[in-house]
């Protein structure tokens, strides 16, 4: 009996990739933001290849600085994500990658990631804002944190991934 094809949409892709980012073997400490971005990019590339290549989708992963990366023009300037996945000819997922080093204001960095994600959600069907904090503390202090994360996904297709 032939295997029945399974549906694999952008929601499943983003959910699974977000889970992968939460559990991926990243370094316990990053002093160099370029190394952090390179490590996260490798996780995304490995996951994407495993999921999309098996489905015979043509795709490419565009890193920051790639001229083909789709900028979002708003407020008289262009905003460009840190990375994006393009499937066929269409941009599908934009990424914001933020590293919170010890002594930095976690709130300021998270709010910046959310603001950028809102901008990218204008042109990308989904956005993953990944924040890795080297600061130790309570990431989710209030139940409102979970409510905001759910609302960002429901209203804007923004997945906020916070990892300590």
N, CA, C and O atoms as a GROMACS GRO file, in nm:
protein
  656
    1UNK      N    1   0.084  -0.117   0.000
    1UNK     CA    2   0.000   0.000   0.000
    1UNK      C    3   0.089   0.125   0.000
    1UNK      O    4   0.186   0.132   0.076
    2UNK      N    5   0.057   0.221  -0.083
    2UNK     CA    6   0.136   0.344  -0.095
    2UNK      C    7   0.115   0.432   0.027
    2UNK      O    8   0.007   0.438   0.085
    3UNK      N    9   0.224   0.500   0.066
    3UNK     CA   10   0.215   0.592   0.178
    3UNK      C   11   0.133   0.712   0.139
    3UNK      O   12   0.147   0.767   0.029
    4UNK      N   13   0.047   0.753   0.230
    4UNK     CA   14  -0.035   0.871   0.205
    4UNK      C   15   0.048   0.995   0.229
    4UNK      O   16   0.114   1.006   0.333
    5UNK      N   17   0.047   1.090   0.136
    5UNK     CA   18   0.127   1.211   0.156
    5UNK      C   19   0.078   1.288   0.279
    5UNK      O   20  -0.042   1.296   0.304
    6UNK      N   21   0.173   1.344   0.354
    6UNK     CA   22   0.137   1.421   0.472
    6UNK      C   23   0.147   1.569   0.441
    6UNK      O   24   0.234   1.614   0.366
    7UNK      N   25   0.054   1.644   0.500
    7UNK     CA   26   0.056   1.789   0.486
    7UNK      C   27   0.167   1.845   0.574
    7UNK      O   28   0.182   1.806   0.690
    8UNK      N   29   0.244   1.935   0.518
    8UNK     CA   30   0.348   2.003   0.594
    8UNK      C   31   0.345   2.149   0.551
    8UNK      O   32   0.399   2.184   0.446
    9UNK      N   33   0.283   2.232   0.632
    9UNK     CA   34   0.269   2.373   0.598
    9UNK      C   35   0.364   2.461   0.675
    9UNK      O   36   0.447   2.413   0.752
   10UNK      N   37   0.349   2.590   0.654
   10UNK     CA   38   0.440   2.686   0.718
   10UNK      C   39   0.424   2.685   0.870
   10UNK      O   40   0.523   2.705   0.941
   11UNK      N   41   0.303   2.663   0.920
   11UNK     CA   42   0.283   2.660   1.065
   11UNK      C   43   0.363   2.546   1.127
   11UNK      O   44   0.432   2.565   1.227
   12UNK      N   45   0.353   2.427   1.068
   12UNK     CA   46   0.428   2.312   1.120
   12UNK      C   47   0.578   2.336   1.108
   12UNK      O   48   0.655   2.302   1.199
   13UNK      N   49   0.619   2.393   0.997
   13UNK     CA   50   0.762   2.420   0.976
   13UNK      C   51   0.814   2.515   1.084
   13UNK      O   52   0.918   2.487   1.145
   14UNK      N   53   0.745   2.625   1.107
   14UNK     CA   54   0.789   2.724   1.205
   14UNK      C   55   0.786   2.665   1.346
   14UNK      O   56   0.880   2.687   1.424
   15UNK      N   57   0.682   2.592   1.381
   15UNK     CA   58   0.674   2.530   1.514
   15UNK      C   59   0.790   2.433   1.536
   15UNK      O   60   0.855   2.437   1.640
   16UNK      N   61   0.816   2.348   1.439
   16UNK     CA   62   0.923   2.250   1.454
   16UNK      C   63   1.062   2.315   1.455
   16UNK      O   64   1.149   2.274   1.531
   17UNK      N   65   1.081   2.415   1.371
   17UNK     CA   66   1.210   2.485   1.369
   17UNK      C   67   1.231   2.560   1.500
   17UNK      O   68   1.343   2.565   1.551
   18UNK      N   69   1.126   2.620   1.554
   18UNK     CA   70   1.136   2.690   1.684
   18UNK      C   71   1.177   2.593   1.794
   18UNK      O   72   1.261   2.625   1.878
   19UNK      N   73   1.117   2.475   1.795
   19UNK     CA   74   1.153   2.372   1.893
   19UNK      C   75   1.299   2.331   1.876
   19UNK      O   76   1.371   2.309   1.973
   20UNK      N   77   1.343   2.320   1.751
   20UNK     CA   78   1.482   2.284   1.722
   20UNK      C   79   1.577   2.392   1.775
   20UNK      O   80   1.682   2.360   1.831
   21UNK      N   81   1.541   2.519   1.759
   21UNK     CA   82   1.625   2.628   1.809
   21UNK      C   83   1.633   2.627   1.962
   21UNK      O   84   1.735   2.666   2.019
   22UNK      N   85   1.527   2.583   2.028
   22UNK     CA   86   1.528   2.576   2.174
   22UNK      C   87   1.616   2.464   2.227
   22UNK      O   88   1.670   2.472   2.338
   23UNK      N   89   1.632   2.358   2.148
   23UNK     CA   90   1.708   2.243   2.197
   23UNK      C   91   1.843   2.223   2.129
   23UNK      O   92   1.919   2.134   2.168
   24UNK      N   93   1.875   2.303   2.029
   24UNK     CA   94   2.000   2.286   1.953
   24UNK      C   95   2.121   2.304   2.044
   24UNK      O   96   2.117   2.382   2.139
   25UNK      N   97   2.228   2.232   2.016
   25UNK     CA   98   2.350   2.243   2.098
   25UNK      C   99   2.427   2.371   2.066
   25UNK      O  100   2.522   2.369   1.987
   26UNK      N  101   2.387   2.480   2.127
   26UNK     CA  102   2.459   2.606   2.112
   26UNK      C  103   2.559   2.620   2.226
   26UNK      O  104   2.548   2.551   2.327
   27UNK      N  105   2.656   2.708   2.209
   27UNK     CA  106   2.756   2.728   2.313
   27UNK      C  107   2.692   2.786   2.440
   27UNK      O  108   2.592   2.856   2.431
   28UNK      N  109   2.749   2.756   2.556
   28UNK     CA  110   2.694   2.813   2.680
   28UNK      C  111   2.722   2.962   2.693
   28UNK      O  112   2.656   3.032   2.770
   29UNK      N  113   2.819   3.012   2.618
   29UNK     CA  114   2.854   3.154   2.625
   29UNK      C  115   2.903   3.200   2.488
   29UNK      O  116   2.983   3.131   2.424
   30UNK      N  117   2.856   3.315   2.444
   30UNK     CA  118   2.904   3.375   2.319
   30UNK      C  119   2.956   3.515   2.349
   30UNK      O  120   2.885   3.599   2.404
   31UNK      N  121   3.081   3.539   2.312
   31UNK     CA  122   3.136   3.674   2.320
   31UNK      C  123   3.130   3.741   2.184
   31UNK      O  124   3.131   3.864   2.173
   32UNK      N  125   3.122   3.658   2.081
   32UNK     CA  126   3.125   3.705   1.944
   32UNK      C  127   2.988   3.685   1.879
   32UNK      O  128   2.944   3.572   1.862
   33UNK      N  129   2.922   3.794   1.842
   33UNK     CA  130   2.790   3.786   1.781
   33UNK      C  131   2.795   3.713   1.646
   33UNK      O  132   2.699   3.645   1.609
   34UNK      N  133   2.904   3.728   1.573
   34UNK     CA  134   2.917   3.660   1.443
   34UNK      C  135   2.917   3.508   1.462
   34UNK      O  136   2.857   3.436   1.382
   35UNK      N  137   2.982   3.460   1.566
   35UNK     CA  138   2.984   3.316   1.594
   35UNK      C  139   2.843   3.268   1.631
   35UNK      O  140   2.801   3.161   1.588
   36UNK      N  141   2.773   3.346   1.711
   36UNK     CA  142   2.634   3.313   1.749
   36UNK      C  143   2.548   3.300   1.623
   36UNK      O  144   2.476   3.202   1.608
   37UNK      N  145   2.556   3.398   1.535
   37UNK     CA  146   2.476   3.396   1.412
   37UNK      C  147   2.513   3.276   1.323
   37UNK      O  148   2.426   3.212   1.264
   38UNK      N  149   2.642   3.248   1.314
   38UNK     CA  150   2.687   3.135   1.232
   38UNK      C  151   2.634   3.003   1.287
   38UNK      O  152   2.591   2.916   1.211
   39UNK      N  153   2.636   2.987   1.420
   39UNK     CA  154   2.586   2.864   1.481
   39UNK      C  155   2.436   2.849   1.459
   39UNK      O  156   2.388   2.739   1.428
   40UNK      N  157   2.361   2.957   1.476
   40UNK     CA  158   2.216   2.951   1.455
   40UNK      C  159   2.186   2.923   1.307
   40UNK      O  160   2.095   2.846   1.276
   41UNK      N  161   2.261   2.985   1.218
   41UNK     CA  162   2.242   2.963   1.074
   41UNK      C  163   2.262   2.816   1.040
   41UNK      O  164   2.188   2.761   0.959
   42UNK      N  165   2.361   2.753   1.100
   42UNK     CA  166   2.385   2.610   1.075
   42UNK      C  167   2.267   2.524   1.122
   42UNK      O  168   2.230   2.428   1.054
   43UNK      N  169   2.209   2.558   1.236
   43UNK     CA  170   2.091   2.485   1.286
   43UNK      C  171   1.976   2.500   1.187
   43UNK      O  172   1.910   2.401   1.153
   44UNK      N  173   1.953   2.622   1.140
   44UNK     CA  174   1.844   2.647   1.045
   44UNK      C  175   1.870   2.574   0.913
   44UNK      O  176   1.778   2.515   0.857
   45UNK      N  177   1.992   2.578   0.863
   45UNK     CA  178   2.024   2.511   0.737
   45UNK      C  179   2.004   2.361   0.748
   45UNK      O  180   1.944   2.300   0.659
   46UNK      N  181   2.054   2.302   0.855
   46UNK     CA  182   2.040   2.157   0.873
   46UNK      C  183   1.893   2.116   0.883
   46UNK      O  184   1.850   2.019   0.820
   47UNK      N  185   1.816   2.190   0.962
   47UNK     CA  186   1.674   2.160   0.978
   47UNK      C  187   1.599   2.175   0.846
   47UNK      O  188   1.519   2.089   0.809
   48UNK      N  189   1.624   2.284   0.776
   48UNK     CA  190   1.554   2.313   0.651
   48UNK      C  191   1.586   2.208   0.546
   48UNK      O  192   1.497   2.162   0.474
   49UNK      N  193   1.711   2.171   0.536
   49UNK     CA  194   1.748   2.068   0.439
   49UNK      C  195   1.677   1.937   0.470
   49UNK      O  196   1.625   1.871   0.380
   50UNK      N  197   1.674   1.900   0.596
   50UNK     CA  198   1.607   1.776   0.636
   50UNK      C  199   1.458   1.779   0.603
   50UNK      O  200   1.403   1.679   0.557
   51UNK      N  201   1.392   1.891   0.627
   51UNK     CA  202   1.247   1.899   0.608
   51UNK      C  203   1.206   1.926   0.463
   51UNK      O  204   1.115   1.861   0.412
   52UNK      N  205   1.272   2.020   0.397
   52UNK     CA  206   1.226   2.062   0.264
   52UNK      C  207   1.285   1.980   0.150
   52UNK      O  208   1.218   1.957   0.049
   53UNK      N  209   1.408   1.934   0.165
   53UNK     CA  210   1.467   1.855   0.056
   53UNK      C  211   1.391   1.725   0.037
   53UNK      O  212   1.374   1.678  -0.076
   54UNK      N  213   1.345   1.665   0.146
   54UNK     CA  214   1.271   1.540   0.135
   54UNK      C  215   1.136   1.559   0.068
   54UNK      O  216   1.078   1.464   0.016
   55UNK      N  217   1.085   1.682   0.068
   55UNK     CA  218   0.957   1.712   0.003
   55UNK      C  219   0.976   1.761  -0.140
   55UNK      O  220   0.880   1.795  -0.208
   56UNK      N  221   1.100   1.764  -0.185
   56UNK     CA  222   1.135   1.806  -0.321
   56UNK      C  223   1.098   1.951  -0.349
   56UNK      O  224   1.066   1.986  -0.463
   57UNK      N  225   1.102   2.036  -0.247
   57UNK     CA  226   1.081   2.179  -0.266
   57UNK      C  227   1.214   2.243  -0.302
   57UNK      O  228   1.318   2.207  -0.246
   58UNK      N  229   1.212   2.336  -0.395
   58UNK     CA  230   1.334   2.414  -0.418
   58UNK      C  231   1.333   2.528  -0.318
   58UNK      O  232   1.231   2.595  -0.300
   59UNK      N  233   1.444   2.550  -0.254
   59UNK     CA  234   1.452   2.653  -0.150
   59UNK      C  235   1.593   2.708  -0.144
   59UNK      O  236   1.686   2.648  -0.197
   60UNK      N  237   1.608   2.823  -0.081
   60UNK     CA  238   1.740   2.875  -0.051
   60UNK      C  239   1.732   2.950   0.081
   60UNK      O  240   1.629   3.006   0.119
   61UNK      N  241   1.845   2.950   0.150
   61UNK     CA  242   1.856   3.024   0.275
   61UNK      C  243   1.945   3.142   0.248
   61UNK      O  244   2.059   3.128   0.203
   62UNK      N  245   1.894   3.260   0.277
   62UNK     CA  246   1.967   3.382   0.251
   62UNK      C  247   2.016   3.440   0.383
   62UNK      O  248   1.937   3.463   0.475
   63UNK      N  249   2.147   3.462   0.391
   63UNK     CA  250   2.206   3.520   0.511
   63UNK      C  251   2.210   3.672   0.501
   63UNK      O  252   2.195   3.730   0.394
   64UNK      N  253   2.229   3.734   0.617
   64UNK     CA  254   2.241   3.879   0.623
   64UNK      C  255   2.352   3.923   0.529
   64UNK      O  256   2.459   3.862   0.526
   65UNK      N  257   2.327   4.028   0.454
   65UNK     CA  258   2.425   4.078   0.360
   65UNK      C  259   2.405   4.026   0.218
   65UNK      O  260   2.463   4.079   0.124
   66UNK      N  261   2.325   3.921   0.203
   66UNK     CA  262   2.293   3.865   0.072
   66UNK      C  263   2.206   3.968  -0.002
   66UNK      O  264   2.101   4.008   0.049
   67UNK      N  265   2.248   4.009  -0.119
   67UNK     CA  266   2.174   4.112  -0.193
   67UNK      C  267   2.035   4.067  -0.236
   67UNK      O  268   1.948   4.150  -0.263
   68UNK      N  269   2.013   3.936  -0.242
   68UNK     CA  270   1.882   3.883  -0.281
   68UNK      C  271   1.783   3.881  -0.164
   68UNK      O  272   1.665   3.855  -0.185
   69UNK      N  273   1.830   3.909  -0.043
   69UNK     CA  274   1.743   3.910   0.075
   69UNK      C  275   1.643   4.024   0.061
   69UNK      O  276   1.680   4.139   0.040
   70UNK      N  277   1.514   3.991   0.074
   70UNK     CA  278   1.408   4.087   0.053
   70UNK      C  279   1.402   4.189   0.167
   70UNK      O  280   1.369   4.153   0.280
   71UNK      N  281   1.432   4.317   0.138
   71UNK     CA  282   1.418   4.420   0.241
   71UNK      C  283   1.271   4.464   0.250
   71UNK      O  284   1.194   4.448   0.156
   72UNK      N  285   1.236   4.519   0.364
   72UNK     CA  286   1.102   4.572   0.383
   72UNK      C  287   1.115   4.724   0.392
   72UNK      O  288   1.178   4.776   0.483
   73UNK      N  289   1.054   4.792   0.297
   73UNK     CA  290   1.061   4.938   0.293
   73UNK      C  291   0.944   4.995   0.373
   73UNK      O  292   0.828   4.971   0.341
   74UNK      N  293   0.976   5.071   0.477
   74UNK     CA  294   0.874   5.134   0.560
   74UNK      C  295   0.938   5.252   0.633
   74UNK      O  296   1.057   5.247   0.667
   75UNK      N  297   0.862   5.355   0.656
   75UNK     CA  298   0.909   5.476   0.724
   75UNK      C  299   1.031   5.538   0.658
   75UNK      O  300   1.118   5.593   0.725
   76UNK      N  301   1.036   5.530   0.526
   76UNK     CA  302   1.142   5.596   0.450
   76UNK      C  303   1.275   5.525   0.453
   76UNK      O  304   1.376   5.583   0.413
   77UNK      N  305   1.278   5.402   0.498
   77UNK     CA  306   1.405   5.328   0.501
   77UNK      C  307   1.378   5.180   0.473
   77UNK      O  308   1.264   5.135   0.477
   78UNK      N  309   1.484   5.108   0.446
   78UNK     CA  310   1.474   4.963   0.422
   78UNK      C  311   1.521   4.888   0.545
   78UNK      O  312   1.626   4.919   0.601
   79UNK      N  313   1.443   4.790   0.586
   79UNK     CA  314   1.479   4.702   0.696
   79UNK      C  315   1.506   4.564   0.636
   79UNK      O  316   1.430   4.516   0.552
   80UNK      N  317   1.614   4.502   0.678
   80UNK     CA  318   1.652   4.372   0.622
   80UNK      C  319   1.668   4.271   0.735
   80UNK      O  320   1.739   4.297   0.832
   81UNK      N  321   1.602   4.155   0.723
   81UNK     CA  322   1.616   4.054   0.829
   81UNK      C  323   1.757   3.997   0.833
   81UNK      O  324   1.836   4.016   0.740
   82UNK      N  325   1.788   3.928   0.941
   82UNK     CA  326   1.920   3.867   0.956
   82UNK      C  327   1.937   3.748   0.862
   82UNK      O  328   2.048   3.716   0.819
   83UNK      N  329   1.826   3.683   0.831
   83UNK     CA  330   1.829   3.564   0.747
   83UNK      C  331   1.687   3.542   0.699
   83UNK      O  332   1.592   3.592   0.759
   84UNK      N  333   1.672   3.467   0.590
   84UNK     CA  334   1.538   3.433   0.541
   84UNK      C  335   1.545   3.301   0.465
   84UNK      O  336   1.649   3.262   0.413
   85UNK      N  337   1.431   3.235   0.461
   85UNK     CA  338   1.416   3.115   0.380
   85UNK      C  339   1.320   3.150   0.267
   85UNK      O  340   1.211   3.202   0.289
   86UNK      N  341   1.364   3.118   0.148
   86UNK     CA  342   1.284   3.141   0.028
   86UNK      C  343   1.250   3.004  -0.029
   86UNK      O  344   1.339   2.921  -0.048
   87UNK      N  345   1.122   2.980  -0.057
   87UNK     CA  346   1.080   2.854  -0.117
   87UNK      C  347   1.030   2.886  -0.258
   87UNK      O  348   0.938   2.966  -0.276
   88UNK      N  349   1.092   2.821  -0.357
   88UNK     CA  350   1.064   2.859  -0.495
   88UNK      C  351   1.108   3.003  -0.513
   88UNK      O  352   1.223   3.037  -0.485
   89UNK      N  353   1.019   3.085  -0.560
   89UNK     CA  354   1.050   3.227  -0.580
   89UNK      C  355   0.996   3.315  -0.468
   89UNK      O  356   1.006   3.438  -0.475
   90UNK      N  357   0.939   3.254  -0.366
   90UNK     CA  358   0.868   3.330  -0.265
   90UNK      C  359   0.940   3.332  -0.130
   90UNK      O  360   0.982   3.227  -0.081
   91UNK      N  361   0.954   3.450  -0.070
   91UNK     CA  362   1.008   3.456   0.066
   91UNK      C  363   0.906   3.395   0.162
   91UNK      O  364   0.787   3.426   0.155
   92UNK      N  365   0.952   3.308   0.252
   92UNK     CA  366   0.860   3.239   0.342
   92UNK      C  367   0.880   3.275   0.489
   92UNK      O  368   0.784   3.305   0.559
   93UNK      N  369   1.005   3.271   0.535
   93UNK     CA  370   1.031   3.295   0.678
   93UNK      C  371   1.147   3.392   0.691
   93UNK      O  372   1.254   3.371   0.634
   94UNK      N  373   1.124   3.499   0.766
   94UNK     CA  374   1.231   3.593   0.800
   94UNK      C  375   1.278   3.563   0.941
   94UNK      O  376   1.201   3.514   1.024
   95UNK      N  377   1.405   3.592   0.969
   95UNK     CA  378   1.462   3.566   1.101
   95UNK      C  379   1.524   3.693   1.158
   95UNK      O  380   1.588   3.771   1.088
   96UNK      N  381   1.503   3.710   1.288
   96UNK     CA  382   1.574   3.810   1.366
   96UNK      C  383   1.654   3.731   1.468
   96UNK      O  384   1.597   3.649   1.540
   97UNK      N  385   1.783   3.753   1.476
   97UNK     CA  386   1.869   3.682   1.570
   97UNK      C  387   1.928   3.782   1.667
   97UNK      O  388   1.999   3.875   1.626
   98UNK      N  389   1.899   3.763   1.796
   98UNK     CA  390   1.947   3.857   1.898
   98UNK      C  391   2.019   3.780   2.008
   98UNK      O  392   1.972   3.676   2.054
   99UNK      N  393   2.133   3.834   2.048
   99UNK     CA  394   2.212   3.778   2.157
   99UNK      C  395   2.212   3.879   2.270
   99UNK      O  396   2.249   3.995   2.251
  100UNK      N  397   2.173   3.836   2.389
  100UNK     CA  398   2.176   3.922   2.508
  100UNK      C  399   2.298   3.880   2.589
  100UNK      O  400   2.301   3.772   2.647
  101UNK      N  401   2.398   3.966   2.592
  101UNK     CA  402   2.518   3.937   2.669
  101UNK      C  403   2.498   3.980   2.814
  101UNK      O  404   2.409   4.059   2.845
  102UNK      N  405   2.582   3.927   2.902
  102UNK     CA  406   2.570   3.961   3.043
  102UNK      C  407   2.582   4.112   3.062
  102UNK      O  408   2.669   4.176   3.004
  103UNK      N  409   2.492   4.164   3.143
  103UNK     CA  410   2.492   4.308   3.172
  103UNK      C  411   2.406   4.389   3.077
  103UNK      O  412   2.383   4.508   3.102
  104UNK      N  413   2.357   4.329   2.968
  104UNK     CA  414   2.273   4.402   2.872
  104UNK      C  415   2.127   4.397   2.916
  104UNK      O  416   2.086   4.308   2.990
  105UNK      N  417   2.051   4.494   2.871
  105UNK     CA  418   1.909   4.505   2.905
  105UNK      C  419   1.827   4.407   2.821
  105UNK      O  420   1.806   4.429   2.702
  106UNK      N  421   1.782   4.300   2.884
  106UNK     CA  422   1.704   4.196   2.815
  106UNK      C  423   1.578   4.255   2.754
  106UNK      O  424   1.544   4.225   2.640
  107UNK      N  425   1.509   4.338   2.829
  107UNK     CA  426   1.384   4.398   2.782
  107UNK      C  427   1.401   4.479   2.656
  107UNK      O  428   1.319   4.472   2.564
  108UNK      N  429   1.506   4.557   2.651
  108UNK     CA  430   1.534   4.639   2.533
  108UNK      C  431   1.559   4.552   2.410
  108UNK      O  432   1.512   4.584   2.301
  109UNK      N  433   1.632   4.445   2.427
  109UNK     CA  434   1.664   4.357   2.314
  109UNK      C  435   1.541   4.280   2.269
  109UNK      O  436   1.519   4.265   2.148
  110UNK      N  437   1.460   4.231   2.363
  110UNK     CA  438   1.338   4.160   2.326
  110UNK      C  439   1.240   4.254   2.256
  110UNK      O  440   1.179   4.216   2.156
  111UNK      N  441   1.224   4.375   2.307
  111UNK     CA  442   1.131   4.469   2.242
  111UNK      C  443   1.181   4.508   2.104
  111UNK      O  444   1.100   4.530   2.014
  112UNK      N  445   1.312   4.519   2.085
  112UNK     CA  446   1.368   4.547   1.952
  112UNK      C  447   1.337   4.432   1.857
  112UNK      O  448   1.300   4.455   1.741
  113UNK      N  449   1.352   4.307   1.905
  113UNK     CA  450   1.324   4.190   1.821
  113UNK      C  451   1.176   4.188   1.781
  113UNK      O  452   1.144   4.158   1.666
  114UNK      N  453   1.087   4.218   1.874
  114UNK     CA  454   0.943   4.219   1.843
  114UNK      C  455   0.911   4.330   1.742
  114UNK      O  456   0.834   4.308   1.649
  115UNK      N  457   0.970   4.447   1.760
  115UNK     CA  458   0.948   4.557   1.665
  115UNK      C  459   0.996   4.522   1.525
  115UNK      O  460   0.926   4.548   1.427
  116UNK      N  461   1.115   4.464   1.516
  116UNK     CA  462   1.166   4.423   1.385
  116UNK      C  463   1.075   4.318   1.323
  116UNK      O  464   1.045   4.322   1.204
  117UNK      N  465   1.032   4.222   1.405
  117UNK     CA  466   0.946   4.115   1.355
  117UNK      C  467   0.816   4.170   1.299
  117UNK      O  468   0.767   4.122   1.196
  118UNK      N  469   0.759   4.271   1.364
  118UNK     CA  470   0.637   4.333   1.312
  118UNK      C  471   0.660   4.394   1.175
  118UNK      O  472   0.574   4.385   1.087
  119UNK      N  473   0.774   4.456   1.157
  119UNK     CA  474   0.807   4.515   1.026
  119UNK      C  475   0.819   4.406   0.920
  119UNK      O  476   0.762   4.418   0.812
  120UNK      N  477   0.892   4.299   0.950
  120UNK     CA  478   0.913   4.192   0.851
  120UNK      C  479   0.784   4.116   0.821
  120UNK      O  480   0.769   4.060   0.713
  121UNK      N  481   0.691   4.115   0.918
  121UNK     CA  482   0.565   4.043   0.895
  121UNK      C  483   0.481   4.108   0.786
  121UNK      O  484   0.383   4.049   0.740
  122UNK      N  485   0.516   4.227   0.744
  122UNK     CA  486   0.445   4.295   0.634
  122UNK      C  487   0.473   4.227   0.500
  122UNK      O  488   0.388   4.230   0.411
  123UNK      N  489   0.591   4.165   0.484
  123UNK     CA  490   0.629   4.107   0.355
  123UNK      C  491   0.661   3.958   0.361
  123UNK      O  492   0.672   3.893   0.257
  124UNK      N  493   0.675   3.903   0.479
  124UNK     CA  494   0.706   3.762   0.495
  124UNK      C  495   0.587   3.691   0.559
  124UNK      O  496   0.530   3.742   0.655
  125UNK      N  497   0.549   3.573   0.509
  125UNK     CA  498   0.436   3.500   0.567
  125UNK      C  499   0.457   3.458   0.713
  125UNK      O  500   0.360   3.441   0.786
  126UNK      N  501   0.582   3.442   0.755
  126UNK     CA  502   0.612   3.408   0.894
  126UNK      C  503   0.747   3.468   0.933
  126UNK      O  504   0.834   3.490   0.848
  127UNK      N  505   0.761   3.495   1.063
  127UNK     CA  506   0.885   3.552   1.116
  127UNK      C  507   0.921   3.477   1.244
  127UNK      O  508   0.836   3.452   1.328
  128UNK      N  509   1.048   3.442   1.256
  128UNK     CA  510   1.099   3.384   1.380
  128UNK      C  511   1.196   3.485   1.440
  128UNK      O  512   1.297   3.520   1.379
  129UNK      N  513   1.165   3.531   1.561
  129UNK     CA  514   1.254   3.619   1.636
  129UNK      C  515   1.318   3.533   1.745
  129UNK      O  516   1.252   3.494   1.841
  130UNK      N  517   1.447   3.502   1.728
  130UNK     CA  518   1.519   3.415   1.821
  130UNK      C  519   1.610   3.499   1.908
  130UNK      O  520   1.699   3.568   1.859
  131UNK      N  521   1.588   3.492   2.039
  131UNK     CA  522   1.667   3.568   2.136
  131UNK      C  523   1.735   3.468   2.229
  131UNK      O  524   1.668   3.391   2.298
  132UNK      N  525   1.868   3.471   2.231
  132UNK     CA  526   1.945   3.388   2.322
  132UNK      C  527   2.003   3.479   2.429
  132UNK      O  528   2.077   3.573   2.400
  133UNK      N  529   1.969   3.450   2.554
  133UNK     CA  530   2.014   3.534   2.664
  133UNK      C  531   2.125   3.466   2.743
  133UNK      O  532   2.109   3.353   2.789
  134UNK      N  533   2.234   3.535   2.759
  134UNK     CA  534   2.343   3.489   2.844
  134UNK      C  535   2.318   3.532   2.989
  134UNK      O  536   2.387   3.488   3.081
  135UNK      N  537   2.218   3.617   3.007
  135UNK     CA  538   2.178   3.661   3.141
  135UNK      C  539   2.095   3.551   3.205
  135UNK      O  540   2.007   3.495   3.140
  136UNK      N  541   2.121   3.520   3.329
  136UNK     CA  542   2.042   3.419   3.398
  136UNK      C  543   1.931   3.490   3.474
  136UNK      O  544   1.952   3.596   3.535
  137UNK      N  545   1.815   3.432   3.471
  137UNK     CA  546   1.700   3.490   3.540
  137UNK      C  547   1.574   3.423   3.493
  137UNK      O  548   1.577   3.321   3.425
  138UNK      N  549   1.464   3.482   3.531
  138UNK     CA  550   1.335   3.427   3.491
  138UNK      C  551   1.292   3.490   3.360
  138UNK      O  552   1.262   3.609   3.353
  139UNK      N  553   1.290   3.408   3.254
  139UNK     CA  554   1.248   3.462   3.125
  139UNK      C  555   1.099   3.492   3.126
  139UNK      O  556   1.056   3.598   3.082
  140UNK      N  557   1.022   3.398   3.176
  140UNK     CA  558   0.876   3.413   3.173
  140UNK      C  559   0.827   3.440   3.315
  140UNK      O  560   0.787   3.348   3.387
  141UNK      N  561   0.831   3.566   3.353
  141UNK     CA  562   0.794   3.603   3.489
  141UNK      C  563   0.644   3.606   3.510
  141UNK      O  564   0.596   3.587   3.622
  142UNK      N  565   0.570   3.629   3.404
  142UNK     CA  566   0.426   3.648   3.417
  142UNK      C  567   0.352   3.568   3.312
  142UNK      O  568   0.406   3.538   3.205
  143UNK      N  569   0.230   3.534   3.342
  143UNK     CA  570   0.152   3.459   3.244
  143UNK      C  571   0.123   3.544   3.121
  143UNK      O  572   0.086   3.489   3.017
  144UNK      N  573   0.137   3.676   3.131
  144UNK     CA  574   0.116   3.763   3.016
  144UNK      C  575   0.221   3.738   2.906
  144UNK      O  576   0.195   3.763   2.788
  145UNK      N  577   0.340   3.689   2.946
  145UNK     CA  578   0.444   3.657   2.847
  145UNK      C  579   0.390   3.558   2.746
  145UNK      O  580   0.405   3.576   2.625
  146UNK      N  581   0.328   3.451   2.796
  146UNK     CA  582   0.274   3.347   2.708
  146UNK      C  583   0.161   3.400   2.624
  146UNK      O  584   0.146   3.363   2.507
  147UNK      N  585   0.080   3.487   2.683
  147UNK     CA  586  -0.032   3.545   2.609
  147UNK      C  587   0.019   3.633   2.494
  147UNK      O  588  -0.036   3.627   2.383
  148UNK      N  589   0.121   3.712   2.519
  148UNK     CA  590   0.179   3.796   2.413
  148UNK      C  591   0.238   3.710   2.302
  148UNK      O  592   0.217   3.738   2.184
  149UNK      N  593   0.312   3.605   2.339
  149UNK     CA  594   0.371   3.517   2.237
  149UNK      C  595   0.261   3.452   2.152
  149UNK      O  596   0.276   3.443   2.030
  150UNK      N  597   0.154   3.409   2.215
  150UNK     CA  598   0.043   3.347   2.140
  150UNK      C  599  -0.024   3.450   2.049
  150UNK      O  600  -0.059   3.418   1.936
  151UNK      N  601  -0.041   3.572   2.098
  151UNK     CA  602  -0.104   3.677   2.018
  151UNK      C  603  -0.016   3.718   1.900
  151UNK      O  604  -0.067   3.744   1.791
  152UNK      N  605   0.115   3.723   1.920
  152UNK     CA  606   0.206   3.756   1.809
  152UNK      C  607   0.192   3.653   1.697
  152UNK      O  608   0.192   3.688   1.579
  153UNK      N  609   0.182   3.526   1.735
  153UNK     CA  610   0.167   3.422   1.632
  153UNK      C  611   0.030   3.430   1.567
  153UNK      O  612   0.018   3.427   1.445
  154UNK      N  613  -0.073   3.438   1.648
  154UNK     CA  614  -0.210   3.439   1.596
  154UNK      C  615  -0.237   3.560   1.507
  154UNK      O  616  -0.301   3.546   1.402
  155UNK      N  617  -0.191   3.675   1.546
  155UNK     CA  618  -0.222   3.799   1.472
  155UNK      C  619  -0.124   3.833   1.361
  155UNK      O  620  -0.162   3.893   1.260
  156UNK      N  621   0.004   3.794   1.379
  156UNK     CA  622   0.107   3.841   1.285
  156UNK      C  623   0.196   3.730   1.228
  156UNK      O  624   0.284   3.758   1.147
  157UNK      N  625   0.175   3.607   1.270
  157UNK     CA  626   0.261   3.494   1.232
  157UNK      C  627   0.406   3.520   1.271
  157UNK      O  628   0.499   3.494   1.194
  158UNK      N  629   0.424   3.574   1.394
  158UNK     CA  630   0.555   3.596   1.451
  158UNK      C  631   0.574   3.496   1.564
  158UNK      O  632   0.495   3.489   1.657
  159UNK      N  633   0.682   3.418   1.554
  159UNK     CA  634   0.716   3.322   1.659
  159UNK      C  635   0.832   3.379   1.738
  159UNK      O  636   0.944   3.390   1.687
  160UNK      N  637   0.805   3.417   1.862
  160UNK     CA  638   0.909   3.470   1.951
  160UNK      C  639   0.967   3.353   2.029
  160UNK      O  640   0.898   3.289   2.108
  161UNK      N  641   1.095   3.326   2.006
  161UNK     CA  642   1.164   3.214   2.069
  161UNK      C  643   1.269   3.270   2.164
  161UNK      O  644   1.368   3.328   2.120
  162UNK      N  645   1.246   3.252   2.294
  162UNK     CA  646   1.338   3.302   2.396
  162UNK      C  647   1.410   3.184   2.460
  162UNK      O  648   1.347   3.089   2.506
  163UNK      N  649   1.542   3.192   2.461
  163UNK     CA  650   1.621   3.082   2.517
  163UNK      C  651   1.728   3.136   2.610
  163UNK      O  652   1.798   3.231   2.577
  164UNK      N  653   1.740   3.073   2.724
  164UNK     CA  654   1.844   3.108   2.821
  164UNK      C  655   1.959   3.014   2.810
  164UNK      O  656   2.057   3.028   2.884
   0.00000   0.00000   0.00000
